[in-house]
Amino acid sequence: MKNLTFDGLIEIINLKKFFGKTEVLKNINLSIEAGKVTAIVGPNGSGKTTLIKSVLGLVKPSSGMIEVDGENINNNFTYRNKIGYMPQIARYPENLTANELLSLVKQLRNSSDLNAGDLIKSFKLSDELEKPFKNLSGGTKQKVSATIAFAFNPKIYFLDEPTAGLDPVSSSFFKDLVLKEKQNKKTIVLTSHIMSEVQELADEIVFLLEGEIRFKGTIDSLLQNQKETKLERAIAELMNEAMP
């Protein structure tokens, strides 16, 4: 294992993950800086969600080490109290209402810090709070998931395809919320297939392909390297360069 200095809020060192004989993450070394928005992008199957779930403790790496805010996450769960997580697909107990889900997460976090009122108002969730989660539309489920992620004022956010299914008004509010938390020096890690969204929100970009990091740096540096003005075209060029 490399002798590395921990400079980032999140440090991933020599991380590998196999599913059976398939190596999904190939010796990932990544430092995620505090107070910035870092976007992890790549085609389907590149390892983005596996990488995020490894940091969250939802996937056990085959080897390597992960530190979050100075804590080694191996056999540790307390660090998760610092994280707000919005999954790509919201999966919660189907018979619970949104109000009951917020209360449940509050108890699980053992937290009195719940500030959901403004989020509920902005996402127009007031009329949905007492409906069973299973009866909500896909977009409304995303709004509930976003509310749960942001309501506890965490230090770190992991947002996996967060605007998928959101209507334009809610998507615009959500992006404003991310930018506001960025101004508040929160650390935000997001994945998205919408490159215009990444270009709007992110400071740093990590491009994953076939389980390997092919680029890490600022969006401006990637655009300059690829001689492009749009991130979508720059990423496409990276993918073309990687093809045999």
Residue pairs with C-beta under 8 A, 6 or more apart in sequence:
1 13
1 14
1 65
2 13
2 14
2 29
4 11
4 13
4 29
6 67
6 70
7 31
7 33
8 31
8 32
8 33
8 34
9 32
9 33
9 34
9 68
9 69
9 156
9 187
10 30
10 31
10 32
10 55
10 66
10 67
10 68
10 69
10 156
10 187
10 189
11 30
11 31
11 32
11 65
11 66
11 67
12 28
12 29
12 30
12 31
12 32
12 51
12 54
12 55
12 64
12 65
12 66
13 29
13 64
13 65
13 66
13 67
14 27
14 28
14 29
14 63
14 64
14 65
15 25
15 27
15 28
15 29
15 30
15 51
15 54
15 61
15 63
15 64
15 65
15 66
16 23
16 25
16 26
16 27
16 28
16 61
16 62
16 63
16 64
17 23
17 24
17 25
17 47
17 50
17 54
17 59
17 61
17 62
17 211
18 24
18 62
23 211
24 47
24 50
24 211
25 47
25 50
25 51
25 54
25 61
25 211
26 210
26 211
26 212
27 64
27 212
28 47
28 51
28 64
28 211
28 212
28 213
29 213
30 206
30 213
30 216
32 38
32 187
32 189
32 204
33 187
33 204
34 185
34 187
35 182
35 185
35 186
35 187
36 182
36 187
36 188
36 203
36 204
37 178
37 182
37 188
37 189
37 190
37 201
37 202
37 203
37 204
38 187
38 188
38 189
38 190
38 202
38 203
38 204
38 205
38 206
39 189
39 190
39 191
39 192
39 198
39 201
39 202
39 204
39 205
39 206
40 48
40 51
40 52
40 189
40 190
40 191
40 206
40 208
41 48
41 191
41 192
41 193
41 195
41 198
41 205
41 206
41 207
41 208
41 235
42 48
42 207
42 208
42 209
43 209
43 239
45 210
46 208
46 209
46 210
46 211
47 208
47 210
47 211
48 160
48 191
48 208
49 88
49 160
49 191
50 59
51 208
52 158
52 160
52 189
52 191
53 59
54 60
54 61
54 66
55 66
55 68
55 73
55 158
55 189
56 80
56 83
56 85
56 158
57 73
57 76
57 77
57 80
65 72
65 74
66 72
66 73
66 74
67 73
68 79
68 82
68 83
68 156
69 79
69 82
69 155
69 156
71 78
71 79
73 79
81 109
81 110
81 111
81 154
82 154
82 155
82 156
83 154
83 155
83 156
83 157
83 158
84 148
84 149
84 150
84 152
84 154
84 156
84 157
84 158
85 149
85 157
85 158
85 160
86 145
86 146
86 148
86 149
86 157
86 158
86 159
86 160
86 162
87 145
87 160
88 160
88 161
88 164
88 191
90 141
90 142
90 144
90 145
92 101
92 133
92 144
92 145
93 101
93 104
93 133
94 132
94 133
94 134
95 132
95 133
95 134
96 104
96 132
96 133
97 129
97 130
97 131
97 132
97 133
98 125
98 128
98 129
98 130
98 131
98 133
98 136
98 144
98 147
99 129
99 130
101 133
101 144
101 148
102 114
102 116
102 147
102 148
102 151
105 148
105 151
105 152
106 112
106 114
106 152
109 152
111 152
113 152
113 153
114 151
114 152
115 151
115 152
115 153
116 147
116 151
119 125
119 146
119 147
119 150
119 151
119 177
120 126
120 129
120 147
122 173
122 177
123 143
123 146
123 147
123 170
123 173
124 143
124 170
125 140
125 143
125 144
125 147
128 136
128 140
128 143
128 144
133 141
133 144
136 144
138 165
139 165
139 166
139 167
139 170
141 165
142 162
142 163
142 164
142 165
142 166
142 170
143 166
143 170
146 162
146 174
146 177
149 157
149 159
150 157
150 177
150 181
154 186
155 186
155 187
156 186
156 187
156 188
156 189
157 178
157 181
157 186
157 187
157 188
157 189
157 190
158 189
158 190
159 178
159 188
159 189
159 190
159 191
160 190
160 191
161 191
161 192
161 193
162 174
162 190
162 192
163 171
163 174
163 175
163 192
163 194
163 197
166 174
175 197
175 200
175 201
178 188
178 190
178 201
179 201
181 188
182 188
182 201
182 203
188 201
190 198
190 201
190 202
192 198
195 230
195 231
195 232
195 235
196 230
196 231
196 232
198 205
198 219
198 231
199 219
199 230
199 231
202 219
203 218
203 219
204 216
204 217
204 218
204 219
205 215
205 216
205 217
205 218
205 219
205 222
205 231
206 213
206 215
206 216
207 213
207 214
207 215
207 216
207 222
207 235
207 238
208 214
209 238
209 239
209 242
214 238
214 242
215 222
215 238
219 231
222 231
222 234
222 238
223 229
223 230
223 231
223 234
225 234
226 233
226 234
226 237
226 238
228 234
228 237
